Amino acid sequence: MMKKIVMMMLLMGQAVFFLHAQAVKFEGVMLTGSVKDSATGKPVKKAEVFVRESSKKTFTDAKGHYSLIVFNRPDTLFVRHRKYHPANVKVKGLNNDIVLQRK
């Protein structure tokens, strides 16, 4: 009887650990920041901010702000806009401000 109780406890502990690991795996991380013009410091609206390794992308709003939910924090964010040179930006934290240079 004691063996059955111990075995049940071990199985329940493994199940809880497995379910927790799965829940953590699917939680996203939100990267935020702003995109600005290098010459004027003004916000760049409608700039595309994306991660090459996934299909995750977003566009900046009228104030140049972006937010992007990713499941694995990338090393690099890529930014492009038709009036600016594309930029590759190393991710340093959850908030990353980006400066673009005009073509």
N, C-alpha and C positions, 0 to 999 in steps of 0.2 A: 504494500500500500504506500509506504514512504517513497519507494522508487518511482511510483506513478506520479506522486505529487511533485517530486523534484524534477522529473522529466517534463511535466506540464509547465512548471515554472520556467524551465530553460526554453521550452518552445515559445512560450508567451513573450519572454524577454527577447528572443531572436526576432519574433514577429514585430514587436514594437520598434526594435532597432532598424529592421528592414523598411518599415513604413516611414520612419523618420528620415532615413537616408533618401528614400524616394521623394519625400516632400521637399527636402532641401535641394535636391537635384533640379526640381522644376521651378524653384523660386527665381524670379527675375531680379536683375539689378538695373536701376534707372540711372542712366548717364544724362547729365544736363549741362548746359552752358550757353554761350552766346557766340555768334559769328559777327565780326566787325571788319570794316574797311581799314586797311593799314594806313592810308593817307589821311582819312578824315576822322576815323574812330567811330563813324556812324554804323548802325546795325545793317547787316546784309540780310534782306528778307528773301525768302524762297530759295535759299541755298540748300542743297541736298547733303545731308549728313548720313553716312552709312558705314556698315561693317562689311568688308569684302568677304569674310569667311562665312557669312550668313546672308539671309535675305532681309535682314533688319535695316530699315532706313526710315528717315523722316525728313521734313523740311522745316526751315526756320520760319518763325512767325514774323509779323510786321516789326517787332522789336529786336529781331535777330536771335531770339531764344529758341532752343531746341530741347527736346527730351526724347530719349530712346531707351526702351526696355530691352535688355539683352539677357540671355541665360548664362553665358560665360563671358566674363569681362574681357574684351579684346585688348590687344596691345596697341592697336592703332585705329583711329577714326579717320575716315576719308571724307573730304568736303569738296563739293564742286558747285560752280555757278557759271552760267554762260559768259558773264562779264569779268570773271576773275580766273586767275591761275588756280588749278586744283591744289589742294593741300593734304598732306598726310600728317596727322598729329598724334604724337605718342600720348596714350591715356595715362594720366598721372593720378587720377582719383575719380570720384563720382561727378565732379564738376570740372569741365574743361572748356575754357574760353579759347576761341580760334580767331586768328587774324588772317584775312585774305588780301592778296595784292591784285590790283587791277591788271588786265591784259594790256 
